[in-house]
Amino acid sequence: MFKSKVFILISASFFFFSCEENSKDPQFCECLSISRTLNEKNKILIENPSNRDIVLKELQSLVSEKRRICKPYENMTGEEMLEKQKDCIN
């Protein structure tokens, strides 16, 4: 439980560092950040299945958060996403 709270706090802090102050769409930058974190957690799950239960709980939380934050961008084309991504710090 404690680890998942720490993970969420760390994820939220990545959001603040992943978006420029003058970003045109900070929510899009947060969507990118959460997507990257979700990919990293999936990689951890594949590489180290011994922590399966812990990682699965974190993944469930991240998927819910990603759905909420990324919803406005679901129908965006790849070209539009790449253009928006330029405003975010990688």
MARBA-3410 file (N, C-alpha, C, O; in Angstrom, 1 decimal):
90
0.8,-1.2,0.0,0.0,0.0,0.0,0.9,1.3,0.0,0.7,2.2,-0.8 ~ 1.9,1.3,0.9,2.7,2.4,1.0,3.5,2.6,-0.3,3.7,3.7,-0.8 ~ 4.0,1.5,-0.9,4.8,1.6,-2.2,3.9,2.1,-3.3,4.4,2.9,-4.1 ~ 2.6,1.8,-3.3,1.8,2.3,-4.4,1.6,3.8,-4.3,1.5,4.5,-5.3 ~ 1.4,4.3,-3.0,1.3,5.7,-2.8,2.5,6.4,-3.2,2.5,7.5,-3.8
3.7,5.9,-2.9,5.0,6.5,-3.2,5.1,6.5,-4.8,5.5,7.5,-5.3 ~ 4.7,5.4,-5.4,4.8,5.3,-6.8,3.9,6.4,-7.5,4.3,7.1,-8.5 ~ 2.7,6.6,-7.0,1.8,7.6,-7.5,2.4,9.0,-7.4,2.3,9.8,-8.3 ~ 3.0,9.3,-6.2,3.6,10.6,-6.0,4.8,10.8,-6.9,4.9,11.9,-7.5 ~ 5.5,9.8,-7.1,6.7,9.9,-8.1,6.2,10.1,-9.5,6.7,10.9,-10.2
5.1,9.4,-9.9,4.5,9.6,-11.2,4.0,11.0,-11.4,4.2,11.6,-12.4 ~ 3.4,11.5,-10.4,2.8,12.9,-10.5,4.0,13.9,-10.6,3.9,14.8,-11.3 ~ 5.1,13.6,-9.9,6.2,14.6,-10.0,6.8,14.5,-11.4,7.3,15.5,-11.9 ~ 6.8,13.3,-12.0,7.4,13.3,-13.4,6.5,14.1,-14.3,7.1,14.7,-15.2 ~ 5.2,14.2,-14.0,4.4,15.1,-14.9,4.9,16.5,-14.8,5.0,17.2,-15.9
5.2,17.0,-13.7,5.6,18.4,-13.5,7.0,18.6,-14.2,7.2,19.7,-14.7 ~ 7.8,17.6,-14.3,9.1,17.8,-14.9,9.0,17.5,-16.4,9.9,17.9,-17.2 ~ 8.0,16.8,-16.9,7.9,16.4,-18.3,7.2,17.5,-19.1,7.3,17.4,-20.3 ~ 6.6,18.5,-18.5,6.0,19.6,-19.3,6.7,20.9,-19.1,7.1,21.3,-17.9 ~ 6.9,21.6,-20.1,7.4,22.9,-20.0,6.4,23.9,-19.4,5.2,23.6,-19.4
6.9,24.9,-18.7,6.0,25.9,-18.1,5.1,26.5,-19.2,3.9,26.9,-18.9 ~ 5.6,26.7,-20.4,4.8,27.4,-21.4,4.2,26.4,-22.4,3.8,26.7,-23.5 ~ 4.1,25.1,-21.9,3.4,24.1,-22.8,2.0,24.6,-23.1,1.3,25.1,-22.3 ~ 1.6,24.3,-24.4,0.3,24.7,-24.8,-0.8,23.8,-24.2,-1.9,24.2,-24.1 ~ -0.4,22.6,-23.9,-1.3,21.6,-23.4,-0.7,20.7,-22.4,-0.3,19.6,-22.7
-0.6,21.1,-21.1,0.0,20.3,-20.1,-0.7,19.0,-19.8,0.0,18.0,-19.4 ~ -2.0,18.9,-20.1,-2.7,17.6,-19.9,-2.1,16.6,-20.9,-2.0,15.4,-20.6 ~ -1.8,17.0,-22.1,-1.2,16.1,-23.1,0.1,15.6,-22.7,0.5,14.4,-22.8 ~ 0.9,16.5,-22.1,2.2,16.1,-21.6,2.1,15.1,-20.4,2.9,14.1,-20.3 ~ 1.1,15.3,-19.6,0.8,14.3,-18.5,0.4,13.0,-19.1,0.8,11.9,-18.6
-0.4,13.0,-20.2,-0.8,11.8,-20.8,0.4,11.0,-21.4,0.5,9.8,-21.2 ~ 1.3,11.7,-21.9,2.6,11.1,-22.4,3.4,10.5,-21.3,3.9,9.4,-21.4 ~ 3.5,11.2,-20.2,4.2,10.8,-19.1,3.6,9.5,-18.5,4.3,8.5,-18.2 ~ 2.3,9.5,-18.3,1.6,8.3,-17.8,1.8,7.1,-18.7,2.0,6.0,-18.3 ~ 1.7,7.4,-20.0,1.9,6.3,-21.0,3.3,5.7,-20.9,3.4,4.5,-21.0
4.3,6.5,-20.7,5.6,6.0,-20.6,5.8,5.2,-19.3,6.4,4.1,-19.3 ~ 5.2,5.7,-18.2,5.3,5.0,-17.0,4.6,3.6,-17.1,5.1,2.6,-16.5 ~ 3.4,3.6,-17.7,2.7,2.4,-17.9,3.5,1.4,-18.7,3.5,0.2,-18.4 ~ 4.2,1.9,-19.8,5.1,1.0,-20.6,6.2,0.4,-19.7,6.6,-0.8,-19.9 ~ 6.8,1.3,-18.9,7.9,0.8,-18.0,7.4,-0.3,-17.0,8.1,-1.3,-16.8
6.2,-0.1,-16.5,5.7,-1.1,-15.5,5.4,-2.4,-16.3,5.6,-3.5,-15.7 ~ 4.9,-2.3,-17.5,4.6,-3.5,-18.2,5.9,-4.3,-18.5,6.0,-5.5,-18.5 ~ 7.0,-3.5,-18.8,8.3,-4.1,-19.0,8.8,-4.8,-17.8,9.3,-5.9,-17.8 ~ 8.6,-4.2,-16.6,9.0,-4.8,-15.3,8.2,-6.1,-15.1,8.8,-7.1,-14.6 ~ 7.0,-6.1,-15.4,6.1,-7.2,-15.2,6.6,-8.4,-16.1,6.7,-9.5,-15.6
7.0,-8.1,-17.3,7.5,-9.1,-18.2,8.8,-9.7,-17.8,9.1,-10.9,-17.8 ~ 9.7,-8.8,-17.4,11.1,-9.1,-17.0,11.2,-9.8,-15.6,12.1,-10.6,-15.4 ~ 10.3,-9.4,-14.7,10.4,-9.9,-13.3,9.0,-10.3,-12.8,8.4,-9.6,-12.1 ~ 8.5,-11.5,-13.2,7.2,-11.9,-12.8,7.0,-12.2,-11.4,5.9,-12.4,-10.9 ~ 8.1,-12.2,-10.6,8.0,-12.5,-9.2,7.3,-11.4,-8.4,6.7,-11.7,-7.3
7.3,-10.2,-8.9,6.6,-9.1,-8.3,5.2,-8.8,-8.9,4.7,-7.7,-8.9 ~ 4.7,-9.9,-9.5,3.4,-9.8,-10.3,2.3,-9.1,-9.6,1.7,-8.2,-10.2 ~ 2.0,-9.4,-8.4,0.8,-8.9,-7.6,1.0,-7.4,-7.4,0.1,-6.6,-7.6 ~ 2.2,-7.0,-7.0,2.4,-5.6,-6.7,2.3,-4.8,-8.0,1.7,-3.7,-8.1 ~ 3.0,-5.2,-9.1,3.0,-4.5,-10.3,1.6,-4.5,-11.0,1.2,-3.4,-11.5
0.8,-5.5,-10.8,-0.5,-5.5,-11.4,-1.4,-4.5,-10.7,-2.2,-3.8,-11.4 ~ -1.3,-4.3,-9.4,-2.1,-3.3,-8.7,-1.7,-1.9,-9.2,-2.5,-1.0,-9.4 ~ -0.4,-1.7,-9.4,0.1,-0.4,-9.9,-0.4,-0.2,-11.3,-0.8,0.9,-11.7 ~ -0.4,-1.2,-12.1,-0.8,-1.1,-13.5,-2.3,-0.8,-13.6,-2.7,0.1,-14.4 ~ -3.1,-1.4,-12.7,-4.5,-1.1,-12.7,-4.8,0.4,-12.4,-5.6,1.1,-13.0
-4.0,0.9,-11.4,-4.2,2.3,-11.0,-3.8,3.2,-12.2,-4.4,4.2,-12.5 ~ -2.6,2.9,-12.8,-2.1,3.7,-14.0,-3.1,3.7,-15.2,-3.3,4.7,-15.8 ~ -3.7,2.5,-15.4,-4.6,2.4,-16.6,-5.8,3.3,-16.3,-6.3,4.0,-17.3 ~ -6.3,3.3,-15.1,-7.5,4.1,-14.8,-7.1,5.6,-15.0,-7.9,6.4,-15.6 ~ -6.0,6.0,-14.5,-5.5,7.4,-14.6,-5.3,7.7,-16.0,-5.6,8.8,-16.4
-4.7,6.8,-16.8,-4.4,7.1,-18.2,-5.7,7.3,-19.0,-5.8,8.2,-19.8 ~ -6.7,6.5,-18.7,-8.0,6.6,-19.4,-8.6,8.0,-19.2,-9.1,8.6,-20.1 ~ -8.5,8.4,-17.9,-9.1,9.7,-17.5,-8.4,10.9,-18.2,-9.0,11.8,-18.7 ~ -7.0,10.8,-18.1,-6.2,12.0,-18.6,-6.1,12.0,-20.1,-6.1,13.1,-20.7 ~ -6.0,10.8,-20.7,-5.8,10.8,-22.2,-7.1,10.7,-23.0,-7.0,10.7,-24.2
-8.2,10.7,-22.3,-9.5,10.6,-23.1,-9.7,11.7,-24.2,-10.1,11.4,-25.2 ~ -9.3,13.0,-23.9,-9.5,14.0,-25.0,-8.6,13.7,-26.2,-8.9,14.3,-27.3 ~ -7.7,12.9,-26.1,-6.7,12.6,-27.2,-6.9,11.3,-28.0,-6.2,11.0,-28.8 ~ -8.0,10.6,-27.6,-8.2,9.2,-28.2,-8.4,9.2,-29.7,-7.9,8.3,-30.4 ~ -9.0,10.2,-30.2,-9.3,10.3,-31.7,-8.3,11.1,-32.5,-8.5,11.5,-33.6
-7.2,11.5,-31.8,-6.2,12.4,-32.5,-5.3,11.5,-33.4,-5.0,10.4,-33.1 ~ -5.0,12.1,-34.5,-4.1,11.4,-35.5,-2.7,11.3,-34.9,-2.3,12.1,-34.1 ~ -1.9,10.4,-35.5,-0.5,10.4,-35.1,0.3,11.6,-35.4,1.1,12.1,-34.6 ~ -0.1,12.3,-36.5,0.6,13.5,-36.9,0.3,14.6,-35.9,1.2,15.4,-35.5 ~ -1.0,14.7,-35.4,-1.4,15.7,-34.4,-0.6,15.4,-33.1,-0.2,16.4,-32.4
-0.5,14.2,-32.7,0.1,13.8,-31.5,1.6,14.2,-31.5,2.2,14.7,-30.6 ~ 2.3,13.9,-32.7,3.7,14.3,-32.8,3.9,15.8,-32.7,4.9,16.3,-32.1 ~ 3.0,16.6,-33.3,3.0,18.0,-33.2,2.9,18.5,-31.8,3.6,19.4,-31.3 ~ 1.9,18.0,-31.0,1.7,18.3,-29.6,2.9,17.9,-28.8,3.2,18.6,-27.8 ~ 3.5,16.8,-29.1,4.6,16.2,-28.3,5.8,17.2,-28.3,6.6,17.2,-27.4
5.9,17.9,-29.4,7.1,18.9,-29.5,7.0,19.9,-28.4,8.1,20.5,-28.0 ~ 5.8,20.2,-27.8,5.7,21.2,-26.7,6.1,20.6,-25.4,6.1,21.3,-24.4 ~ 6.3,19.3,-25.3,6.6,18.7,-24.0,8.1,18.3,-24.0,8.7,18.0,-25.0 ~ 8.7,18.4,-22.8,10.1,18.0,-22.6,10.1,16.5,-22.4,9.3,16.0,-21.7 ~ 11.0,15.9,-23.1,11.0,14.4,-23.0,11.8,14.0,-21.9,12.0,12.8,-21.6
END
